[in-house]
Amino acid sequence: PCDTWGGFVWFNMNPDAEPLLEFLNPVAQHLDPYHFEEYAIAGDKTIEWDTNWKASVDAFNEVYHVQGIHPQLLEGLDDIHVQIDLYERHNRYLVPMGLVSPRYPNKDEVTDGLRGRLRNAGIDPSTFEGRSREVRPFLQMRAREIAEEQGLDVSGLNDDQMSDDYHYYIFPNLTFNTHAGGFMMFRQRPHPTDPNKMFFDIQSFMRIPPGADYPPRPKHQSFK
């Protein structure tokens, strides 16, 4: 069985598989407003890891590790007030971004992480006169303005989706790490002979404005 959704071709080795959209429910409906079919692949890598593929699925399906593995991210996201939703075999978690973590000692500081997000939005941080709690709504407004200037339809996205990480896991081994202007796809694959090894595929995608040329497909890179 083979079908298409979101610009991807999907296949199932089970000849009695249910229809694709039935399998993806409700993830496909949630992600349709992002218009994945308007994205182009910008990066394509495969990394061989010395671990079982299910351990990798677990590692990319929680935010508890952020404070230990990525402490610098505490300057630009909330790793505690994360909404987690379960959909039978699939799930999602929503990570607020553009604010400091409750773990961060100074909640009012416009941190390096927040200043970096302002620069990415085309704003000189030295001209931003608000406090840290005002950065997130400002970034949401600016992201919507930029998208509309480029002719991108973001009418189906709420304000949080303009700033936050909407992280969807699709059973059994696929993750969409989704943002308003781009997303990353993670895929964990078993090693053909060694259960203590696996292949981690990571592809990054960017949304292409109407009428713009799609960039050439990047060369696939493999690492061990």
C-alpha positions, 0 to 999 in steps of 0.5 A: 500500500502506498499513498501521499500526504504532506509532500511525502510518499508513504508506504506500508509493508502490511498488505492489509494496512488501513488508509494512510489518513486513517492511520495518521489521524489526528496528526495529519489534520493538525499539521495540514495548516503548515502546508508541508507540500510547500516546503523544500528539503534543505538538509539530509543526513544519516548517522549510525549510532551505537544504540537500539533504535527504540532508545533513540525514539524515547530520547526524542520524545521528552524534554526532561533531558534539556536541563542536562544536555542542552542547558543553553536552551534554558535561556530561550524556552520553557522546558517545564510547562510543556503540553503533552497529548496522547493519540493512541499510538501517536503523540505530540508535545508543545514547547513554548519558545521565546521566553526563559525557563522557570529553571533560569535564575533571572526571569526578567533578563533578556538573555543571549538566547532571547537576543539571538531569537530577536536577531533571527527575526531581523530585530537589533536586540539593542533596540528592543525596550521590552522585558523578557516576558514581552519577547515571545508575543513580539516574536509571534507578531513579527513571524506572522508579519514576515510570513505575510510579506512573503505571501505565505498562508499562516492563517491556520496557525495560532500565535503559539505556532508562530513561535513554539516547537510543535513536536509530533511523534508518528508511530513507530519511528517518525518525528516532525519537529515543526515550526512556522517556517520550517521543520525537521524530520527525524527517522530512527531505523534498525540496523540490519544485523546488530540490535545495538546499532541504528541509523538516525535520519535527519532531514530539514525543510524550509517553506518556499514562498509562492513563485520562488524557485525551489533550491536543488536537493542537497547531497545526502551525508552519512556519518558514523 
